[in-house]
Structure formats: C-alpha cells, structure tokens
Amino acid sequence: MQNSINLSAKMLTTRRARKGIPDAQKQALRIYASETHPKPSQKACVEWFRSQFGRLIDRATVLKILSSKYQHLDTGLAGLNMCASVSHWPMLDKKLF
C-alpha cells in the first residue's frame, strides 16, 4: 500500500472567536480616522485600535466601521438606542418602573 493522504478529511484550522465591537470603540475609531491628517491607512487604524483597546481587528473590519453604515455613530450617541420605543401600556410601565 502506498502512503497516501486522505483528501476527504478536512484540515483543522484555528478560528478566532467572534467578539462584537462595542459602538463606543467603533465611534473612537471613526473619530481617530476623521481627525488624523493625512488620513491614516487601514493598517495604521488596525495598529491604533490594538494600542487603544488591546484587540486585533482585520483591515476589512476597519473598512466596514469607517463606511457609511456606521455614520450614525458620528452624532455622539454611541451605545444609545436610536429608536425610542413606544409603550402600549404607559400606566403599567409607569408602575413597573
């Protein structure tokens, strides 16, 4: 018999656990990128984020955070709910709170 590799076996790869990035940290990154002149590269943003928060993020994550998708963070309301919920039972809510 020949010494062969089983091609059907999947190679085990190490994957990083997915951790969410709080809005306050995203907001800090957006402020850093907008106030630094000349505009920092994605690599510089990754290094800044690591030095500030002790976490390594991908350049793709930096690109996503700096996109218009997170433009709402520029208003200074990071961490707050953007939509006010309407109570269906205001008297009950008042008693509970």
Summary of the structure (lengths in Angstrom):
residues: 97
radius of gyration: 22.0
end to end distance: 75.1
largest distance: 80.0
contacts: 156
relative contact order: 0.14
helix: 48%
strand: 0%
